[in-house]
Amino acid sequence: QKEVEQNSGPLSVPEGAIASLNCTYSDRGSQSFFWYRQYSGKSPELIMFIYSNGDKEDGRFTAQLNKASQYVSLLIRDSQPSDSATYLCAVWARKDSNYQLIWGAGTKLIIKP
Amino acid sequence: IAGITQAPTSQILAAGRRMTLRCTQDMRHNAMYWYRQDLGLGLRLIHYSNTAGTTGKGEVPDGYSVSRANTDDFPLTLASAVPSQTSVYFCASTGTPGTGELFFGEGSRLTVL
């Protein structure tokens, strides 16, 4: 089992709809969870982070964390074509003897006009 | 403009040659990282530095070396490049160590023939 898993997609969503991106992780002791957006040919940029169970909202973006089920999700409301990108889930977790950021391979999101 | 600068943006290199990828940040961040990104594998940590004068090995350190003589600069050296090192390399930094809140450079695309 990969430490951080995401569906590679592509996930195709009509413009104006809600896009739902999911991520599962294996380390039950993980405390911090991050969503990065990466446009094609560009570098990742942080869009959301969440540390506590429940929902965290920032504009059109909502991060949801369920530690008992070991999943974190990102909802994008009123999806726009400019939201088309690859979304990377990252988890701050113990790997070997150190804590480090563990990355999923990303989900490609396509918003269709 | 504050941020992280990487150079070169793109490079084609013959196998066996030595190559240094440069990374400079002006945010006075203590922690810096080098990642490689390959299709389907996500971001993998090569080396990191928590503060000037210290470095550590990440998930895939073999064939790479780093130095951190000062806060701003964190060069990555390939002593003798091999085709499997063909990748996109990202330098990142954080002002909040122990979290996943990273700022990324624009990346260096390296092709080893």
gemmi code that builds the backbone of each chain (N, CA, C; Angstrom):
import gemmi

chains = {
    "A": [
        ("GLN", (0.850, -1.202, 0.000), (0.000, 0.000, 0.000), (0.883, 1.248, 0.000)),
        ("LYS", (0.583, 2.170, -0.910), (1.313, 3.427, -0.916), (0.974, 4.219, 0.330)),
        ("GLU", (1.933, 5.050, 0.752), (1.721, 5.823, 1.978), (0.657, 6.892, 1.795)),
        ("VAL", (0.618, 7.509, 0.627), (-0.406, 8.493, 0.296), (-0.937, 8.141, -1.087)),
        ("GLU", (-2.231, 7.877, -1.169), (-2.814, 7.427, -2.426), (-3.855, 8.398, -2.948)),
        ("GLN", (-3.777, 8.634, -4.238), (-4.765, 9.451, -4.933), (-5.116, 8.751, -6.236)),
        ("ASN", (-6.341, 8.932, -6.673), (-6.741, 8.470, -7.994), (-6.092, 9.386, -9.020)),
        ("SER", (-5.386, 8.801, -9.991), (-4.634, 9.634, -10.931), (-5.530, 10.412, -11.897)),
        ("GLY", (-6.803, 9.930, -12.070), (-7.710, 10.613, -12.984), (-7.397, 10.262, -14.435)),
        ("PRO", (-7.777, 11.122, -15.393), (-8.322, 12.446, -15.117), (-9.764, 12.436, -14.620)),
        ("LEU", (-10.070, 13.407, -13.769), (-11.410, 13.622, -13.275), (-11.997, 14.781, -14.072)),
        ("SER", (-13.081, 14.501, -14.781), (-13.686, 15.512, -15.628), (-14.973, 16.019, -14.976)),
        ("VAL", (-15.068, 17.337, -14.809), (-16.205, 17.953, -14.115), (-16.728, 19.111, -14.960)),
        ("PRO", (-18.043, 19.250, -15.112), (-18.576, 20.389, -15.870), (-18.355, 21.690, -15.121)),
        ("GLU", (-18.159, 22.752, -15.875), (-18.011, 24.076, -15.282), (-19.220, 24.398, -14.401)),
        ("GLY", (-18.946, 24.943, -13.219), (-20.012, 25.307, -12.294), (-20.374, 24.218, -11.299)),
        ("ALA", (-19.928, 22.994, -11.543), (-20.230, 21.876, -10.644), (-19.196, 21.809, -9.515)),
        ("ILE", (-19.422, 20.871, -8.594), (-18.476, 20.658, -7.491), (-17.490, 19.554, -7.892)),
        ("ALA", (-16.215, 19.857, -7.761), (-15.174, 18.849, -7.984), (-14.757, 18.289, -6.633)),
        ("SER", (-14.684, 16.974, -6.541), (-14.317, 16.309, -5.291), (-13.073, 15.460, -5.509)),
        ("LEU", (-12.025, 15.803, -4.786), (-10.744, 15.111, -4.908), (-10.449, 14.400, -3.595)),
        ("ASN", (-10.021, 13.165, -3.683), (-9.823, 12.362, -2.481), (-8.396, 11.867, -2.335)),
        ("CYS", (-8.030, 11.604, -1.086), (-6.679, 11.171, -0.765), (-6.751, 10.296, 0.485)),
        ("THR", (-6.094, 9.158, 0.479), (-6.005, 8.324, 1.664), (-4.545, 8.190, 2.075)),
        ("TYR", (-4.319, 7.966, 3.368), (-2.956, 7.859, 3.861), (-2.850, 6.704, 4.838)),
        ("SER", (-1.642, 6.194, 5.018), (-1.476, 4.967, 5.802), (-1.010, 5.202, 7.237)),
        ("ASP", (-0.297, 6.310, 7.493), (0.247, 6.542, 8.837), (-0.826, 7.142, 9.747)),
        ("ARG", (-1.310, 6.352, 10.679), (-2.373, 6.810, 11.562), (-1.935, 7.974, 12.458)),
        ("GLY", (-0.619, 8.134, 12.627), (-0.122, 9.210, 13.475), (0.056, 10.540, 12.749)),
        ("SER", (-0.297, 10.608, 11.479), (-0.143, 11.847, 10.710), (-0.968, 12.963, 11.311)),
        ("GLN", (-0.398, 14.171, 11.300), (-1.053, 15.299, 11.965), (-1.397, 16.449, 11.030)),
        ("SER", (-0.690, 16.539, 9.902), (-0.850, 17.707, 9.038), (-1.067, 17.253, 7.603)),
        ("PHE", (-2.002, 17.960, 6.923), (-2.414, 17.514, 5.600), (-2.506, 18.721, 4.675)),
        ("PHE", (-2.041, 18.541, 3.443), (-1.878, 19.682, 2.547), (-2.392, 19.343, 1.154)),
        ("TRP", (-2.961, 20.344, 0.511), (-3.330, 20.240, -0.900), (-2.560, 21.287, -1.690)),
        ("TYR", (-1.891, 20.798, -2.734), (-1.162, 21.668, -3.649), (-1.798, 21.559, -5.028)),
        ("ARG", (-1.765, 22.660, -5.747), (-2.231, 22.692, -7.135), (-1.018, 22.869, -8.039)),
        ("GLN", (-0.980, 22.112, -9.120), (0.131, 22.215, -10.052), (-0.411, 22.299, -11.478)),
        ("TYR", (-0.250, 23.459, -12.072), (-0.598, 23.610, -13.478), (0.476, 22.939, -14.339)),
        ("SER", (0.068, 22.512, -15.517), (0.977, 21.803, -16.411), (2.234, 22.623, -16.695)),
        ("GLY", (3.379, 22.038, -16.448), (4.647, 22.706, -16.709), (5.064, 23.716, -15.654)),
        ("LYS", (4.300, 23.791, -14.568), (4.590, 24.757, -13.496), (4.928, 24.034, -12.207)),
        ("SER", (5.269, 24.813, -11.192), (5.608, 24.228, -9.902), (4.375, 24.138, -9.014)),
        ("PRO", (4.392, 23.258, -8.020), (3.254, 23.145, -7.094), (3.110, 24.407, -6.251)),
        ("GLU", (1.863, 24.754, -5.939), (1.581, 25.865, -5.027), (0.560, 25.408, -3.994)),
        ("LEU", (0.805, 25.790, -2.758), (-0.062, 25.395, -1.654), (-1.396, 26.134, -1.745)),
        ("ILE", (-2.513, 25.385, -1.680), (-3.819, 26.031, -1.699), (-4.597, 25.819, -0.407)),
        ("MET", (-4.362, 24.709, 0.287), (-5.099, 24.457, 1.531), (-4.251, 23.585, 2.440)),
        ("PHE", (-4.417, 23.776, 3.741), (-3.885, 22.828, 4.701), (-4.912, 22.648, 5.804)),
        ("ILE", (-4.888, 21.481, 6.429), (-5.840, 21.176, 7.489), (-5.150, 20.322, 8.520)),
        ("TYR", (-5.400, 20.622, 9.795), (-4.752, 19.903, 10.880), (-5.751, 19.153, 11.774)),
        ("SER", (-7.011, 19.605, 11.759), (-8.003, 19.019, 12.669), (-9.107, 18.334, 11.893)),
        ("ASN", (-9.720, 17.352, 12.512), (-10.867, 16.677, 11.919), (-11.961, 17.674, 11.571)),
        ("GLY", (-12.646, 17.418, 10.453), (-13.750, 18.274, 10.075), (-13.463, 18.998, 8.773)),
        ("ASP", (-14.127, 20.119, 8.603), (-14.035, 20.899, 7.376), (-13.301, 22.210, 7.619)),
        ("LYS", (-12.595, 22.641, 6.591), (-11.961, 23.958, 6.602), (-12.243, 24.610, 5.261)),
        ("GLU", (-12.831, 25.794, 5.291), (-13.263, 26.450, 4.060), (-12.399, 27.669, 3.771)),
        ("ASP", (-12.085, 27.870, 2.493), (-11.352, 29.059, 2.062), (-11.860, 29.400, 0.674)),
        ("GLY", (-12.789, 30.351, 0.619), (-13.367, 30.723, -0.667), (-14.125, 29.560, -1.277)),
        ("ARG", (-13.793, 29.208, -2.503), (-14.476, 28.086, -3.176), (-13.924, 26.727, -2.766)),
        ("PHE", (-12.878, 26.707, -1.971), (-12.217, 25.464, -1.593), (-12.607, 25.038, -0.175)),
        ("THR", (-12.865, 23.748, -0.007), (-13.094, 23.176, 1.312), (-12.248, 21.917, 1.447)),
        ("ALA", (-11.445, 21.871, 2.500), (-10.695, 20.660, 2.823), (-11.450, 19.921, 3.909)),
        ("GLN", (-11.520, 18.604, 3.781), (-12.200, 17.774, 4.766), (-11.225, 16.706, 5.255)),
        ("LEU", (-11.187, 16.534, 6.569), (-10.286, 15.560, 7.163), (-11.052, 14.595, 8.049)),
        ("ASN", (-10.799, 13.308, 7.857), (-11.373, 12.274, 8.703), (-10.228, 11.355, 9.129)),
        ("LYS", (-9.699, 11.597, 10.318), (-8.534, 10.838, 10.777), (-8.895, 9.387, 11.077)),
        ("ALA", (-10.106, 9.134, 11.529), (-10.503, 7.760, 11.856), (-10.493, 6.883, 10.599)),
        ("SER", (-10.908, 7.455, 9.486), (-10.936, 6.729, 8.218), (-9.685, 6.967, 7.386)),
        ("GLN", (-8.819, 7.836, 7.857), (-7.542, 8.127, 7.207), (-7.728, 8.622, 5.776)),
        ("TYR", (-8.623, 9.588, 5.641), (-8.731, 10.218, 4.337), (-8.894, 11.725, 4.482)),
        ("VAL", (-8.452, 12.393, 3.448), (-8.582, 13.845, 3.361), (-9.078, 14.170, 1.948)),
        ("SER", (-9.987, 15.108, 1.855), (-10.538, 15.442, 0.544), (-10.506, 16.951, 0.318)),
        ("LEU", (-10.621, 17.307, -0.937), (-10.688, 18.714, -1.339), (-11.902, 18.889, -2.226)),
        ("LEU", (-12.777, 19.806, -1.840), (-13.937, 20.127, -2.659), (-13.723, 21.493, -3.288)),
        ("ILE", (-14.029, 21.590, -4.562), (-13.962, 22.868, -5.256), (-15.356, 23.175, -5.767)),
        ("ARG", (-15.958, 24.226, -5.201), (-17.304, 24.609, -5.601), (-17.252, 25.542, -6.806)),
        ("ASP", (-18.340, 25.567, -7.577), (-18.430, 26.450, -8.746), (-17.150, 26.342, -9.590)),
        ("SER", (-16.839, 25.131, -10.004), (-15.588, 24.867, -10.725), (-15.454, 25.737, -11.966)),
        ("GLN", (-14.254, 26.239, -12.169), (-13.943, 27.084, -13.311), (-12.891, 26.399, -14.188)),
        ("PRO", (-12.860, 26.721, -15.482), (-11.811, 26.139, -16.340), (-10.407, 26.389, -15.797)),
        ("SER", (-10.222, 27.508, -15.085), (-8.910, 27.817, -14.512), (-8.537, 26.891, -13.362)),
        ("ASP", (-9.491, 26.081, -12.891), (-9.188, 25.090, -11.848), (-8.578, 23.827, -12.447)),
        ("SER", (-8.577, 23.716, -13.760), (-7.986, 22.549, -14.414), (-6.493, 22.492, -14.110)),
        ("ALA", (-6.090, 21.430, -13.443), (-4.706, 21.295, -12.980), (-4.568, 19.914, -12.355)),
        ("THR", (-3.366, 19.589, -11.917), (-3.151, 18.384, -11.109), (-3.101, 18.803, -9.649)),
        ("TYR", (-3.841, 18.088, -8.816), (-3.915, 18.403, -7.391), (-3.155, 17.334, -6.605)),
        ("LEU", (-2.178, 17.802, -5.839), (-1.305, 16.919, -5.077), (-1.701, 16.940, -3.606)),
        ("CYS", (-1.874, 15.772, -3.049), (-2.121, 15.621, -1.620), (-0.791, 15.319, -0.936)),
        ("ALA", (-0.526, 15.952, 0.189), (0.712, 15.700, 0.919), (0.410, 15.579, 2.411)),
        ("VAL", (1.109, 14.677, 3.045), (0.861, 14.381, 4.453), (2.181, 14.459, 5.213)),
        ("TRP", (2.171, 15.172, 6.324), (3.367, 15.223, 7.178), (3.318, 14.004, 8.078)),
        ("ALA", (4.237, 13.064, 7.821), (4.159, 11.780, 8.514), (5.554, 11.249, 8.777)),
        ("ARG", (5.597, 10.206, 9.630), (6.875, 9.575, 9.932), (7.244, 8.611, 8.812)),
        ("LYS", (8.466, 8.776, 8.307), (9.006, 7.854, 7.297), (10.405, 7.488, 7.730)),
        ("ASP", (10.672, 6.202, 7.851), (11.917, 5.709, 8.445), (11.995, 6.297, 9.857)),
        ("SER", (13.036, 7.031, 10.192), (13.149, 7.556, 11.546), (12.857, 9.045, 11.637)),
        ("ASN", (12.385, 9.613, 10.527), (12.159, 11.060, 10.509), (10.746, 11.398, 10.086)),
        ("TYR", (10.317, 12.597, 10.445), (9.074, 13.128, 9.895), (9.411, 13.880, 8.617)),
        ("GLN", (8.602, 13.662, 7.609), (8.787, 14.384, 6.360), (7.463, 14.435, 5.617)),
        ("LEU", (7.453, 15.237, 4.578), (6.245, 15.386, 3.778), (6.181, 14.236, 2.776)),
        ("ILE", (5.103, 13.471, 2.830), (4.892, 12.352, 1.926), (3.844, 12.766, 0.902)),
        ("TRP", (4.154, 12.591, -0.372), (3.313, 13.091, -1.455), (2.545, 11.975, -2.159)),
        ("GLY", (1.318, 12.278, -2.508), (0.601, 11.454, -3.461), (1.051, 11.800, -4.871)),
        ("ALA", (0.683, 10.942, -5.826), (1.109, 11.161, -7.216), (0.247, 12.193, -7.938)),
        ("GLY", (-0.871, 12.590, -7.315), (-1.678, 13.647, -7.896), (-2.880, 13.158, -8.670)),
        ("THR", (-3.928, 13.977, -8.681), (-5.126, 13.736, -9.483), (-5.249, 14.860, -10.500)),
        ("LYS", (-5.362, 14.476, -11.766), (-5.544, 15.476, -12.813), (-7.020, 15.827, -12.922)),
        ("LEU", (-7.331, 17.106, -12.779), (-8.701, 17.601, -12.837), (-8.895, 18.404, -14.118)),
        ("ILE", (-9.963, 18.094, -14.839), (-10.310, 18.830, -16.052), (-11.699, 19.410, -15.869)),
        ("ILE", (-11.812, 20.719, -15.992), (-13.106, 21.387, -15.902), (-13.557, 21.703, -17.327)),
        ("LYS", (-14.677, 21.140, -17.710), (-15.163, 21.302, -19.075), (-16.141, 22.480, -19.163)),
        ("PRO", (-15.854, 23.448, -20.068), (-16.755, 24.614, -20.207), (-18.139, 24.190, -20.691)),
    ],
    "B": [
        ("ILE", (11.770, 40.502, -6.618), (10.580, 39.719, -6.269), (11.018, 38.593, -5.350)),
        ("ALA", (10.371, 38.498, -4.174), (10.723, 37.469, -3.208), (10.355, 36.102, -3.737)),
        ("GLY", (11.167, 35.121, -3.395), (10.840, 33.769, -3.797), (12.071, 32.919, -3.954)),
        ("ILE", (11.923, 31.874, -4.767), (13.004, 30.932, -5.011), (13.358, 30.964, -6.494)),
        ("THR", (14.626, 31.072, -6.767), (15.118, 31.088, -8.135), (15.934, 29.836, -8.393)),
        ("GLN", (15.594, 29.128, -9.468), (16.344, 27.946, -9.872), (17.007, 28.193, -11.217)),
        ("ALA", (18.168, 27.604, -11.409), (18.854, 27.689, -12.691), (19.687, 26.415, -12.888)),
        ("PRO", (19.779, 25.936, -14.143), (19.093, 26.444, -15.322), (17.634, 25.999, -15.345)),
        ("THR", (16.835, 26.590, -16.223), (15.448, 26.200, -16.399), (15.360, 24.847, -17.079)),
        ("SER", (16.274, 24.624, -18.017), (16.281, 23.395, -18.772), (17.707, 23.103, -19.209)),
        ("GLN", (18.059, 21.821, -19.243), (19.417, 21.451, -19.625), (19.410, 20.049, -20.214)),
        ("ILE", (20.156, 19.875, -21.312), (20.408, 18.556, -21.857), (21.865, 18.233, -21.577)),
        ("LEU", (22.102, 17.055, -21.030), (23.413, 16.716, -20.508), (23.827, 15.327, -20.994)),
        ("ALA", (25.086, 15.172, -21.351), (25.593, 13.859, -21.725), (25.842, 13.022, -20.474)),
        ("ALA", (25.565, 11.756, -20.557), (25.816, 10.850, -19.431), (27.289, 10.904, -19.037)),
        ("GLY", (27.514, 10.878, -17.728), (28.870, 10.930, -17.207), (29.340, 12.330, -16.856)),
        ("ARG", (28.625, 13.348, -17.314), (29.019, 14.719, -17.021), (28.566, 15.127, -15.633)),
        ("ARG", (29.247, 16.085, -15.079), (28.905, 16.665, -13.780), (27.983, 17.853, -13.997)),
        ("MET", (26.987, 17.993, -13.135), (26.018, 19.083, -13.301), (25.607, 19.610, -11.936)),
        ("THR", (25.535, 20.920, -11.805), (25.032, 21.530, -10.575), (23.797, 22.347, -10.887)),
        ("LEU", (22.719, 22.032, -10.189), (21.488, 22.813, -10.271), (21.506, 23.827, -9.130)),
        ("ARG", (21.260, 25.071, -9.478), (21.360, 26.128, -8.476), (19.978, 26.483, -7.920)),
        ("CYS", (19.958, 26.835, -6.656), (18.721, 27.248, -5.984), (19.059, 28.357, -5.001)),
        ("THR", (18.370, 29.480, -5.139), (18.576, 30.622, -4.252), (17.229, 31.154, -3.806)),
        ("GLN", (17.114, 31.421, -2.487), (15.879, 32.012, -1.968), (16.210, 33.273, -1.175)),
        ("ASP", (15.261, 34.205, -1.214), (15.484, 35.473, -0.523), (14.455, 35.697, 0.566)),
        ("MET", (13.857, 34.625, 1.070), (12.828, 34.720, 2.095), (13.391, 34.456, 3.485)),
        ("ARG", (14.693, 34.191, 3.571), (15.362, 33.877, 4.835), (14.781, 32.629, 5.501)),
        ("HIS", (14.298, 31.701, 4.673), (13.795, 30.443, 5.209), (14.954, 29.555, 5.646)),
        ("ASN", (14.784, 28.906, 6.790), (15.831, 28.006, 7.272), (15.849, 26.677, 6.532)),
        ("ALA", (14.672, 26.110, 6.279), (14.601, 24.771, 5.700), (14.466, 24.816, 4.176)),
        ("MET", (15.265, 24.000, 3.518), (15.212, 23.909, 2.051), (15.250, 22.454, 1.625)),
        ("TYR", (14.698, 22.201, 0.443), (14.518, 20.830, -0.026), (14.789, 20.745, -1.527)),
        ("TRP", (15.247, 19.581, -1.953), (15.312, 19.245, -3.368), (14.442, 18.021, -3.622)),
        ("TYR", (13.538, 18.174, -4.612), (12.676, 17.078, -5.038), (12.916, 16.794, -6.514)),
        ("ARG", (12.621, 15.558, -6.914), (12.487, 15.246, -8.320), (11.054, 14.782, -8.567)),
        ("GLN", (10.551, 15.102, -9.763), (9.176, 14.746, -10.094), (9.179, 13.990, -11.406)),
        ("ASP", (8.713, 12.769, -11.338), (8.625, 11.904, -12.508), (7.175, 11.498, -12.699)),
        ("LEU", (6.774, 11.333, -13.946), (5.385, 11.029, -14.282), (4.918, 9.793, -13.534)),
        ("GLY", (3.791, 9.925, -12.840), (3.198, 8.798, -12.136), (3.799, 8.484, -10.786)),
        ("LEU", (4.898, 9.143, -10.442), (5.565, 8.851, -9.169), (5.433, 9.972, -8.157)),
        ("GLY", (4.966, 11.105, -8.572), (4.855, 12.205, -7.636), (6.204, 12.789, -7.269)),
        ("LEU", (6.207, 13.611, -6.255), (7.420, 14.270, -5.793), (8.185, 13.355, -4.842)),
        ("ARG", (9.476, 13.210, -5.083), (10.319, 12.407, -4.207), (11.464, 13.266, -3.687)),
        ("LEU", (11.685, 13.200, -2.386), (12.689, 14.018, -1.735), (14.078, 13.447, -1.970)),
        ("ILE", (14.990, 14.307, -2.422), (16.360, 13.883, -2.691), (17.244, 14.177, -1.477)),
        ("HIS", (17.327, 15.455, -1.129), (18.078, 15.910, 0.034), (17.347, 17.086, 0.650)),
        ("TYR", (17.651, 17.353, 1.910), (17.061, 18.489, 2.590), (18.097, 19.138, 3.489)),
        ("SER", (17.762, 20.350, 3.926), (18.607, 21.066, 4.872), (17.687, 21.840, 5.809)),
        ("ASN", (17.790, 21.564, 7.104), (16.939, 22.245, 8.077), (17.466, 23.616, 8.461)),
        ("THR", (18.777, 23.815, 8.256), (19.375, 25.109, 8.553), (20.744, 25.159, 7.890)),
        ("ALA", (21.281, 26.353, 7.733), (22.596, 26.504, 7.108), (23.624, 25.674, 7.865)),
        ("GLY", (24.456, 24.953, 7.081), (25.496, 24.125, 7.673), (25.118, 22.686, 7.912)),
        ("THR", (23.834, 22.351, 7.729), (23.376, 20.970, 7.921), (22.623, 20.483, 6.698)),
        ("THR", (22.778, 19.206, 6.390), (22.030, 18.589, 5.297), (21.628, 17.176, 5.703)),
        ("GLY", (20.635, 16.636, 4.995), (20.189, 15.282, 5.280), (19.738, 14.593, 4.007)),
        ("LYS", (19.693, 13.268, 4.058), (19.285, 12.484, 2.902), (17.778, 12.253, 2.912)),
        ("GLY", (17.201, 12.328, 1.717), (15.792, 12.039, 1.571), (15.568, 10.628, 1.084)),
        ("GLU", (14.519, 10.461, 0.316), (14.105, 9.136, -0.148), (15.009, 8.587, -1.251)),
        ("VAL", (15.515, 9.462, -2.127), (16.293, 9.027, -3.293), (17.593, 9.825, -3.410)),
        ("PRO", (18.530, 9.691, -2.456), (19.730, 10.526, -2.457), (20.879, 10.049, -3.345)),
        ("ASP", (20.847, 8.777, -3.776), (21.997, 8.209, -4.475), (22.261, 8.924, -5.790)),
        ("GLY", (23.542, 9.308, -5.986), (23.946, 9.996, -7.202), (23.868, 11.505, -7.112)),
        ("TYR", (23.396, 11.994, -5.960), (23.232, 13.438, -5.751), (23.959, 13.871, -4.481)),
        ("SER", (24.432, 15.116, -4.472), (24.983, 15.701, -3.265), (24.526, 17.150, -3.160)),
        ("VAL", (24.494, 17.667, -1.955), (24.084, 19.046, -1.711), (25.040, 19.677, -0.722)),
        ("SER", (24.978, 20.998, -0.658), (25.705, 21.756, 0.350), (24.836, 22.922, 0.784)),
        ("ARG", (25.076, 23.427, 1.974), (24.299, 24.577, 2.483), (25.267, 25.475, 3.259)),
        ("ALA", (26.025, 26.241, 2.489), (27.040, 27.115, 3.095), (26.419, 28.336, 3.761)),
        ("ASN", (25.250, 28.757, 3.283), (24.554, 29.902, 3.857), (23.059, 29.685, 3.774)),
        ("THR", (22.283, 30.618, 4.300), (20.831, 30.450, 4.348), (20.197, 30.467, 2.968)),
        ("ASP", (20.749, 31.261, 2.055), (20.063, 31.527, 0.799), (20.256, 30.470, -0.280)),
        ("ASP", (21.398, 29.783, -0.283), (21.761, 28.933, -1.414), (21.765, 27.456, -1.056)),
        ("PHE", (21.253, 26.650, -1.981), (21.183, 25.205, -1.726), (21.379, 24.478, -3.057)),
        ("PRO", (22.617, 24.379, -3.546), (22.856, 23.736, -4.838), (22.798, 22.216, -4.762)),
        ("LEU", (22.345, 21.613, -5.852), (22.269, 20.159, -5.993), (23.235, 19.742, -7.086)),
        ("THR", (24.121, 18.806, -6.775), (25.131, 18.362, -7.732), (24.929, 16.906, -8.116)),
        ("LEU", (24.977, 16.648, -9.428), (25.027, 15.299, -9.951), (26.470, 15.065, -10.357)),
        ("ALA", (27.152, 14.193, -9.656), (28.589, 14.028, -9.879), (28.886, 13.411, -11.238)),
        ("SER", (28.079, 12.430, -11.637), (28.271, 11.757, -12.916), (26.882, 11.337, -13.393)),
        ("ALA", (26.293, 12.165, -14.224), (24.883, 11.996, -14.576), (24.625, 10.684, -15.323)),
        ("VAL", (23.451, 10.092, -15.026), (23.002, 8.880, -15.711), (21.589, 9.134, -16.264)),
        ("PRO", (21.200, 8.390, -17.303), (19.881, 8.650, -17.920), (18.706, 8.572, -16.940)),
        ("SER", (18.811, 7.745, -15.898), (17.704, 7.634, -14.932), (17.528, 8.905, -14.102)),
        ("GLN", (18.469, 9.820, -14.205), (18.335, 11.098, -13.517), (17.606, 12.148, -14.381)),
        ("THR", (17.157, 11.745, -15.544), (16.294, 12.604, -16.352), (15.000, 12.833, -15.586)),
        ("SER", (14.695, 14.096, -15.316), (13.553, 14.410, -14.464), (13.358, 15.918, -14.418)),
        ("VAL", (12.311, 16.324, -13.719), (12.138, 17.734, -13.371), (12.503, 17.876, -11.901)),
        ("TYR", (13.386, 18.812, -11.626), (13.877, 19.005, -10.266), (13.302, 20.307, -9.691)),
        ("PHE", (12.745, 20.188, -8.490), (12.191, 21.349, -7.806), (12.930, 21.597, -6.502)),
        ("CYS", (13.274, 22.847, -6.300), (13.800, 23.304, -5.023), (12.643, 23.937, -4.261)),
        ("ALA", (12.597, 23.734, -2.959), (11.527, 24.300, -2.148), (12.090, 24.769, -0.817)),
        ("SER", (11.353, 25.649, -0.163), (11.766, 26.113, 1.154), (10.540, 26.351, 2.014)),
        ("THR", (10.766, 26.445, 3.316), (9.692, 26.778, 4.235), (10.217, 27.618, 5.384)),
        ("GLY", (9.376, 28.551, 5.810), (9.701, 29.354, 6.978), (9.099, 28.765, 8.236)),
        ("THR", (8.346, 27.659, 8.058), (7.720, 27.005, 9.208), (8.162, 25.547, 9.214)),
        ("PRO", (9.372, 25.257, 9.674), (9.877, 23.877, 9.678), (8.973, 22.946, 10.464)),
        ("GLY", (8.902, 21.715, 10.006), (8.035, 20.759, 10.680), (6.627, 20.778, 10.137)),
        ("THR", (6.431, 21.530, 9.059), (5.122, 21.536, 8.394), (5.326, 21.290, 6.912)),
        ("GLY", (4.252, 21.197, 6.208), (4.305, 20.988, 4.762), (3.998, 22.231, 3.975)),
        ("GLU", (4.176, 23.399, 4.586), (3.861, 24.655, 3.910), (5.090, 25.114, 3.138)),
        ("LEU", (5.231, 24.598, 1.937), (6.422, 24.826, 1.132), (6.185, 25.846, 0.027)),
        ("PHE", (7.254, 26.594, -0.281), (7.300, 27.432, -1.467), (8.248, 26.751, -2.448)),
        ("PHE", (7.832, 26.676, -3.717), (8.618, 25.998, -4.720), (9.225, 26.972, -5.723)),
        ("GLY", (10.408, 26.606, -6.214), (10.959, 27.273, -7.383), (10.257, 26.795, -8.632)),
        ("GLU", (10.614, 27.369, -9.762), (9.931, 27.066, -11.023), (10.371, 25.746, -11.641)),
        ("GLY", (11.400, 25.147, -11.110), (11.822, 23.842, -11.592), (12.942, 23.908, -12.615)),
        ("SER", (13.705, 22.816, -12.672), (14.772, 22.651, -13.670), (14.532, 21.327, -14.378)),
        ("ARG", (14.322, 21.391, -15.681), (14.077, 20.170, -16.462), (15.414, 19.668, -16.979)),
        ("LEU", (15.801, 18.475, -16.537), (17.104, 17.921, -16.896), (16.908, 16.663, -17.729)),
        ("THR", (17.578, 16.621, -18.858), (17.571, 15.436, -19.717), (18.990, 14.922, -19.829)),
        ("VAL", (19.194, 13.648, -19.468), (20.516, 13.025, -19.541), (20.498, 11.996, -20.668)),
        ("LEU", (21.372, 12.191, -21.631), (21.384, 11.300, -22.799), (22.548, 10.325, -22.743)),
    ],
}
model = gemmi.Model(1)
for chain_id, residues in chains.items():
    chain = gemmi.Chain(chain_id)
    for i, (resn, *xyz) in enumerate(residues, 1):
        res = gemmi.Residue()
        res.name, res.seqid = resn, gemmi.SeqId(i, " ")
        for name, pos in zip(("N", "CA", "C"), xyz):
            atom = gemmi.Atom()
            atom.name, atom.element = name, gemmi.Element(name[0])
            atom.pos, atom.b_iso = gemmi.Position(*pos), 0.0
            res.add_atom(atom)
        chain.add_residue(res)
    model.add_chain(chain)
structure = gemmi.Structure()
structure.add_model(model)
structure.setup_entities()
